Amino acid sequence: FFGAVVELETREGEARKYRIVGADEIDSNEDKGYISVDSPLAKALLKKRVGDEVVIDVGPRQTAYTVMAIEYETE
């Protein structure tokens, strides 16, 4: 859900971590891994659980991820 930090793994075994945020919270610094709740990846991730596979279209190809972990940061 909104605010989640989601760890994904590609089929090639590459791990990636993203935080689902509002459009006004996106930082141009990609190191933070913030993605807009309106982005195709975030929309595909909503309501997913650990172990689920997510497939999104990236240009002319599809990219698949497995959800490895979901966390919510507390401030």
N, C-alpha and C positions, 0 to 999 in steps of 0.2 A: 504494500500500500504506500501512499504518499509518505515520504520521509524515510523509507526503508533504505538500508545499505544492503545491496545484493551482491553476493559473490557468484560469478559465473565461470564456467569452464567451456572452452570450445571443444569441438571433436578432436582437435589436434593436441589437446591437453593444456592449452594456454589459459591461465587464470586471469580474470579481470574483475574489478570491483567498481560498482556504480552506486551513487546515492540518487534517489528519485526526489527531485525538488521542483518548486514552482518556477515558472519562466523567469521571474524577477531575481531568482537566486543563482542562476547559471553563471559560472565564472569562466572566463575565456582560458584560464589555466587548466588544461586537460589533466594535470596531475591529480586534481581533486576528484575527478571522475563523476562530477555532477551531471545528471541528464534531466531534461525537462520532463515533467509528467505527461506532456503532450507529444513527446518524441515517439517514434514507432517502437523503439526498444522498450521504453517504459510502459507503453500501452500493452505490449505483449507480456510484460512481466506482472502486471497487476493481477492479483488473486492467485498467483502461482505459488507452489510449495516447493520445499527442498526435494530434489530428485526429479522435478518436472523438466521437460525439454521445451525450449522456446525457439521457434524458427521465425526469422524476419527476413524480408526482402531488402537487400542492400544493393541498389542499382540493378544490374542485370543478373545478380546471383542471390542465393539464399545463404544466410549464416545461421547456424544452429548453436545453441548454448544449453548447458545443463545447469540448473540452479543448485549451487553447492551449499549456500548459507544465506540466511536472511536475518538481519539485525536491525534494531532500532536504537539509535544513539539517544542518550538522555543528556540534557543540557544542565 
